[in-house]
Amino acid sequence: MGKDSVVITFNNASQVFYPGQIVDGNVQLTVVESLKTKEIRLTFIGDAHVRWVESRSTNHGTVTVAYTGHEDYFNITVPLLQKQANQSGDIILPKGVYNYPFNFQLPLNIPSSYEAVIGRVRYAVVVTVVKPWAFNLVTMGPFTVVSLLDLNKLPNVANGGTAEDEKTLCCLCCKSGPISAKVTTDRLGYVPGEAIKFSAEISNLSNRQMECSKAQLVMKVQYHARGKSRTVMNVLAEYTRPPISAGDTDVWDGYKLHVPPVPPSFLTGCTIIEIQYYVMIIVDPSGPSFDLEVPLEVTIGSIPLVTVAQMYGIPSKENVYGVVGHGMLPPSEQFPDNVPKPVMAESVMGGVNVNAEDPNAESSHNFAPVYTYYNWEKPDPNVTFHIVKEEA
């Protein structure tokens, strides 16, 4: 004997929406024999949540403290089926298939979807079949919201950027000469699918060999709970160069760091999760010394610079990073006419089980948000990346 089931479908098959758009679809309830219910309700949920635990030692042993933060963007419940005012007892649904259409307009100024272990910004349609004297039947239909960050409206992102720093290595009482690094990019604003062109120069005036140097595209995520923050650094792309002898200089020229499908900088609209991106040069000295790190912040947007878009043209639909197609077109009042529309690609961060928080959920549901992606350049196969496996 099969089980009663609920299937949520969206009229927009890509399940990608923009702030202010209508989310519409259908709830299909299949009753195998007969179903007794108090009501069937539909909830539109948009929220952000962070949680992690830390342990510390005290005089009485180890104490574990949980840090949490939460904010709601909307939480609206509407009935799909309920008793009439003069009706007593429970509702009995005979065997069959029942359909309930729905629609909901998203608010403006809500942040893009984001999913990770420690924190997330999540949007979903949740159907609850309330059963008397039994566990409720709960089904979640997550969807992606893409909040557009237009690089054309930000100052200075079309200009090149430079960062440099140096440090002096010390070994006991012996003082060595400095090591220094400088990194330069062709501009400061990019979109997923672009390659960041950069150059760098590393000078080793110390009396030690540098073990290696690295160039990275780093995604810095800060999670905020009440009175506490936690930072996770994800390396989205990385090159490694060989050792630098004492007194030598190493020059990087003609290198590119590819921007994978990621949420836009800042995660505007969310106050408990912040996202920043950096081109980072790292010099690893031999011996007991800390690395020299030179970060240059870049902005990752959703809408490219018009001058860049006109140079590249229409993005390819080739299947890179799980491209899922165009989805619903962005609002014309937000998207410039002279910029080609992007495709949508699954987050390089991967998916999570969105039902893990609900003990009444029937099964696991792995969900990965998608982001705007301009498939203009293929990633360099020689570039490595590693996403931190977050632990809450």
C-alpha positions as CSV (number, residue, x, y, z in Angstrom):
1,M,0.0,0.0,0.0
2,G,1.4,3.4,-1.0
3,K,1.5,6.5,1.1
4,D,-0.4,9.7,0.7
5,S,1.9,12.3,-1.0
6,V,2.2,16.0,-1.8
7,V,4.0,17.4,-4.8
8,I,4.7,21.1,-5.2
9,T,5.4,22.3,-8.7
10,F,6.2,25.9,-9.9
11,N,4.9,27.3,-13.2
12,N,8.4,28.6,-13.6
13,A,10.2,25.3,-14.0
14,S,13.6,26.7,-13.2
15,Q,12.3,27.8,-9.8
16,V,14.3,31.0,-10.1
17,F,12.7,34.3,-9.2
18,Y,13.6,38.0,-8.6
19,P,12.4,40.3,-5.8
20,G,9.0,41.7,-6.7
21,Q,8.0,38.8,-9.0
22,I,5.0,36.5,-8.7
23,V,5.8,32.9,-7.4
24,D,3.0,30.7,-8.6
25,G,2.4,27.0,-9.0
26,N,0.3,24.0,-7.9
27,V,0.1,21.7,-4.9
28,Q,-1.0,18.2,-5.8
29,L,-2.2,15.9,-3.0
30,T,-2.6,12.2,-3.8
31,V,-4.8,10.3,-1.4
32,V,-4.2,6.5,-1.6
33,E,-7.3,5.3,0.3
34,S,-8.9,8.1,2.4
35,L,-7.4,10.9,4.4
36,K,-8.6,12.4,7.6
37,T,-7.3,15.9,8.2
38,K,-8.1,19.0,10.3
39,E,-6.8,21.4,7.6
40,I,-4.3,21.7,4.8
41,R,-2.3,24.9,4.8
42,L,0.3,26.6,2.6
43,T,3.1,28.8,4.1
44,F,5.4,31.1,2.1
45,I,8.7,31.4,4.0
46,G,11.6,33.7,3.4
47,D,14.2,33.9,6.2
48,A,17.9,33.8,7.2
49,H,19.3,31.7,9.9
50,V,22.8,31.0,11.4
51,R,23.9,28.6,14.0
52,W,27.1,27.1,15.3
53,V,28.6,25.8,18.5
54,E,31.9,26.5,20.3
55,S,33.5,24.7,23.2
56,R,35.6,26.2,25.9
57,S,37.3,24.9,29.0
58,T,36.3,26.1,32.5
59,N,37.2,25.1,36.0
60,H,34.2,22.8,35.9
61,G,35.0,21.1,32.6
62,T,34.2,21.8,29.0
63,V,31.2,24.0,28.2
64,T,29.5,24.0,24.8
65,V,27.8,27.2,23.7
66,A,25.4,27.5,20.8
67,Y,25.3,30.8,18.9
68,T,22.2,31.6,16.7
69,G,20.9,34.4,14.7
70,H,17.6,34.7,12.7
71,E,15.7,37.2,10.6
72,D,12.4,36.9,8.7
73,Y,11.7,38.5,5.4
74,F,8.1,37.0,5.2
75,N,6.1,34.2,6.7
76,I,2.6,34.1,5.4
77,T,0.2,31.1,5.8
78,V,-3.0,30.6,3.7
79,P,-5.5,27.8,4.0
80,L,-5.8,25.3,1.1
81,L,-8.5,23.3,2.7
82,Q,-10.3,24.0,6.0
83,K,-13.6,23.2,7.7
84,Q,-16.6,25.3,7.1
85,A,-17.9,27.5,10.0
86,N,-20.7,25.1,10.8
87,Q,-18.7,21.9,10.2
88,S,-17.9,19.6,13.1
89,G,-15.3,16.8,13.2
90,D,-12.5,16.3,10.8
91,I,-12.4,16.6,7.0
92,I,-12.5,13.3,5.2
93,L,-10.9,13.2,1.7
94,P,-11.7,10.1,-0.3
95,K,-9.2,8.4,-2.6
96,G,-8.1,10.6,-5.5
97,V,-5.9,13.4,-6.7
98,Y,-6.5,17.0,-5.5
99,N,-5.0,20.1,-6.9
100,Y,-4.6,23.5,-5.2
101,P,-3.1,26.4,-7.3
102,F,-1.2,29.1,-5.4
103,N,0.5,32.5,-6.1
104,F,2.4,35.0,-4.0
105,Q,4.3,38.2,-4.8
106,L,7.8,38.4,-3.4
107,P,8.7,41.6,-1.5
108,L,11.3,44.0,-2.9
109,N,14.7,44.4,-1.3
110,I,15.2,40.8,-0.1
111,P,18.6,39.1,-0.3
112,S,19.7,36.4,-2.7
113,S,19.4,32.8,-1.7
114,Y,22.4,31.3,0.1
115,E,22.9,27.8,1.5
116,A,25.7,26.5,3.7
117,V,26.0,24.5,6.9
118,I,26.4,27.3,9.3
119,G,24.0,29.8,7.7
120,R,21.5,30.2,5.0
121,V,19.1,32.5,3.3
122,R,16.2,30.3,2.2
123,Y,12.9,30.8,0.4
124,A,10.3,28.0,0.2
125,V,6.7,27.0,-0.1
126,V,5.7,24.6,2.7
127,V,2.6,22.5,2.6
128,T,1.3,21.0,5.9
129,V,-1.5,18.4,6.0
130,V,-2.6,18.4,9.6
131,K,-3.5,14.9,10.7
132,P,-5.5,14.2,14.0
133,W,-3.6,12.0,16.4
134,A,-0.7,11.5,13.9
135,F,2.4,13.2,12.5
136,N,1.5,15.9,10.0
137,L,2.5,15.4,6.4
138,V,4.9,18.2,5.6
139,T,6.4,19.0,2.2
140,M,8.8,21.8,1.3
141,G,9.3,23.3,-2.1
142,P,12.4,25.5,-2.0
143,F,13.1,28.0,-4.7
144,T,15.9,30.5,-5.6
145,V,15.7,34.3,-5.3
146,V,18.3,36.2,-7.2
147,S,18.8,39.8,-6.0
148,L,20.4,41.8,-8.8
149,L,23.6,43.7,-8.0
150,D,24.3,46.0,-11.0
151,L,28.0,46.8,-11.4
152,N,27.1,49.8,-13.5
153,K,25.6,51.5,-10.5
154,L,28.6,51.1,-8.2
155,P,31.5,53.6,-8.1
156,N,35.1,52.7,-9.1
157,V,34.5,49.0,-10.0
158,A,35.4,49.7,-13.7
159,N,38.8,50.9,-12.5
160,G,41.9,48.8,-11.9
161,G,42.9,48.0,-8.4
162,T,46.2,47.5,-6.5
163,A,47.2,46.3,-3.1
164,E,50.7,45.7,-1.6
165,D,52.3,44.9,1.7
166,E,55.6,43.7,3.2
167,K,56.9,42.1,6.3
168,T,60.3,41.5,7.9
169,L,61.3,38.0,8.9
170,C,63.0,37.5,12.2
171,C,64.8,34.4,13.5
172,L,65.8,34.6,17.2
173,C,68.1,37.6,17.4
174,C,68.8,37.8,13.6
175,K,66.8,40.2,11.6
176,S,66.4,39.6,7.9
177,G,65.4,41.8,5.0
178,P,61.7,42.2,4.1
179,I,59.6,40.2,1.7
180,S,57.0,42.2,-0.2
181,A,54.1,41.5,-2.6
182,K,52.0,43.6,-4.9
183,V,48.9,42.5,-6.8
184,T,47.1,44.4,-9.6
185,T,43.8,43.7,-11.3
186,D,42.4,45.1,-14.6
187,R,39.3,46.3,-12.7
188,L,37.4,45.8,-9.4
189,G,34.0,44.5,-10.6
190,Y,33.2,41.2,-12.2
191,V,30.3,38.7,-12.6
192,P,30.2,34.9,-12.4
193,G,31.6,33.4,-15.6
194,E,34.2,36.1,-16.0
195,A,38.0,35.7,-15.5
196,I,39.8,38.2,-13.3
197,K,43.0,39.2,-15.0
198,F,45.7,40.0,-12.5
199,S,49.5,40.5,-12.2
200,A,51.7,40.3,-9.2
201,E,55.3,40.8,-8.1
202,I,56.9,39.2,-5.1
203,S,60.3,40.4,-3.9
204,N,62.3,38.3,-1.5
205,L,65.0,40.5,0.1
206,S,65.3,38.1,3.1
207,N,68.0,35.6,3.6
208,R,65.5,32.7,3.4
209,Q,63.9,30.8,0.6
210,M,60.2,31.3,0.2
211,E,58.6,27.8,0.0
212,C,55.9,29.0,-2.5
213,S,53.6,31.7,-3.5
214,K,49.9,31.5,-4.2
215,A,47.2,33.5,-6.0
216,Q,43.6,32.9,-4.8
217,L,40.1,34.1,-5.4
218,V,38.7,34.0,-1.9
219,M,35.1,34.1,-0.7
220,K,34.9,35.5,2.8
221,V,31.7,34.7,4.7
222,Q,30.9,36.3,8.0
223,Y,28.1,34.9,10.2
224,H,26.7,37.1,12.9
225,A,24.9,35.9,16.0
226,R,24.1,37.9,19.1
227,G,27.4,39.2,20.4
228,K,29.5,36.8,18.3
229,S,30.7,36.3,14.8
230,R,32.4,33.5,12.8
231,T,34.3,33.8,9.6
232,V,34.8,31.1,6.9
233,M,37.2,31.5,4.0
234,N,36.5,29.6,0.8
235,V,39.1,29.4,-1.9
236,L,37.2,29.5,-5.3
237,A,40.3,29.4,-7.5
238,E,44.0,29.0,-6.8
239,Y,47.4,29.0,-8.5
240,T,50.6,27.9,-6.8
241,R,54.1,29.0,-7.9
242,P,57.5,27.4,-7.1
243,P,59.9,28.5,-4.4
244,I,61.6,32.0,-4.5
245,S,65.3,32.0,-3.6
246,A,66.7,34.6,-1.2
247,G,67.3,37.8,-3.0
248,D,65.1,36.9,-6.0
249,T,61.9,38.4,-7.4
250,D,59.0,36.4,-8.9
251,V,56.6,38.1,-11.4
252,W,53.1,36.8,-12.2
253,D,51.9,37.9,-15.6
254,G,49.0,36.8,-17.8
255,Y,47.1,34.9,-15.1
256,K,43.4,34.6,-14.7
257,L,41.1,33.6,-11.8
258,H,37.7,32.3,-13.0
259,V,34.6,33.4,-11.1
260,P,32.3,30.4,-10.5
261,P,28.6,30.6,-9.8
262,V,28.4,32.4,-6.4
263,P,26.1,34.9,-4.7
264,P,26.7,38.6,-5.3
265,S,28.9,40.6,-2.9
266,F,27.6,41.8,0.4
267,L,24.4,39.7,0.3
268,T,22.5,43.0,0.5
269,G,19.3,42.8,2.6
270,C,20.7,40.3,5.1
271,T,22.2,41.5,8.3
272,I,23.4,38.2,9.8
273,I,25.5,37.0,6.8
274,E,28.0,39.1,4.9
275,I,29.9,38.0,1.8
276,Q,33.1,39.6,0.4
277,Y,35.5,38.5,-2.3
278,Y,39.3,39.0,-2.6
279,V,42.1,38.4,-5.0
280,M,44.7,37.2,-2.5
281,I,48.5,36.9,-2.9
282,I,50.1,34.6,-0.3
283,V,53.8,34.2,0.3
284,D,54.9,31.2,2.4
285,P,58.3,31.7,4.1
286,S,60.4,28.7,5.2
287,G,60.9,28.4,8.9
288,P,58.8,29.6,11.8
289,S,57.1,32.6,10.3
290,F,53.6,33.6,9.4
291,D,52.6,33.9,5.7
292,L,52.5,37.3,4.0
293,E,49.0,37.8,2.8
294,V,48.0,40.7,0.4
295,P,44.2,40.9,-0.2
296,L,42.6,43.1,-2.8
297,E,38.8,43.3,-2.5
298,V,36.8,42.9,-5.7
299,T,33.0,43.1,-6.2
300,I,31.1,40.2,-7.7
301,G,27.8,41.4,-9.2
302,S,24.8,40.0,-11.0
303,I,24.8,42.4,-13.9
304,P,28.1,43.0,-15.7
305,L,29.6,46.3,-16.8
306,V,28.0,47.3,-20.1
307,T,31.4,47.9,-21.7
308,V,32.4,44.3,-20.7
309,A,29.2,42.8,-21.9
310,Q,29.4,44.4,-25.3
311,M,32.9,43.0,-25.7
312,Y,31.9,39.4,-24.9
313,G,28.5,39.2,-26.5
314,I,25.9,36.5,-25.8
315,P,26.8,34.0,-23.1
316,S,27.2,30.3,-24.1
317,K,24.7,27.7,-22.8
318,E,27.4,25.1,-22.6
319,N,26.9,22.9,-19.5
320,V,29.5,24.3,-17.1
321,Y,28.8,24.2,-13.3
322,G,25.3,22.7,-13.9
323,V,23.8,25.4,-16.1
324,V,20.0,25.2,-15.8
325,G,19.0,27.6,-18.5
326,H,17.7,31.2,-18.5
327,G,14.8,30.7,-16.1
328,M,12.4,33.6,-15.7
329,L,13.8,36.8,-17.3
330,P,15.0,39.5,-14.9
331,P,12.7,42.5,-14.6
332,S,13.4,44.9,-17.5
333,E,13.4,47.9,-15.3
334,Q,16.4,46.4,-13.5
335,F,18.3,44.8,-16.3
336,P,20.0,47.1,-19.0
337,D,18.7,46.5,-22.6
338,N,22.3,46.4,-23.9
339,V,23.4,43.6,-21.6
340,P,22.8,40.0,-22.7
341,K,20.7,38.0,-20.3
342,P,22.6,35.4,-18.2
343,V,22.1,31.7,-17.8
344,M,21.6,30.2,-14.4
345,A,24.1,27.8,-12.8
346,E,24.1,25.9,-9.6
347,S,26.1,27.3,-6.7
348,V,29.7,26.1,-6.6
349,M,29.1,25.7,-2.8
350,G,26.8,22.7,-3.6
351,G,23.5,21.8,-2.0
352,V,22.2,21.0,1.5
353,N,19.4,18.9,2.8
354,V,16.6,21.5,3.4
355,N,14.4,19.0,5.3
356,A,17.1,18.3,7.9
357,E,15.5,20.9,10.3
358,D,12.0,19.4,10.1
359,P,11.5,16.1,12.0
360,N,8.1,15.6,10.3
361,A,9.5,15.8,6.7
362,E,8.9,12.6,4.7
363,S,12.3,12.5,3.1
364,S,15.5,14.4,2.5
365,H,15.5,17.1,-0.2
366,N,18.9,18.2,-1.4
367,F,18.7,21.8,-2.8
368,A,21.4,24.0,-4.3
369,P,20.5,27.6,-5.2
370,V,21.4,29.0,-8.6
371,Y,23.0,32.3,-9.6
372,T,23.4,34.4,-12.7
373,Y,26.3,33.1,-14.8
374,Y,27.8,34.6,-18.0
375,N,29.4,31.6,-19.7
376,W,32.0,33.8,-21.5
377,E,35.2,31.9,-20.6
378,K,36.0,28.3,-19.7
379,P,37.7,27.8,-16.3
380,D,41.4,26.9,-16.5
381,P,41.7,23.1,-15.7
382,N,45.0,23.8,-13.9
383,V,43.3,26.0,-11.3
384,T,42.4,24.3,-8.1
385,F,39.7,25.3,-5.6
386,H,38.6,24.0,-2.2
387,I,35.3,24.8,-0.4
388,V,35.5,24.7,3.4
389,K,33.3,21.9,4.8
390,E,31.6,24.0,7.4
391,E,30.8,22.5,10.8
392,A,28.0,24.0,12.8
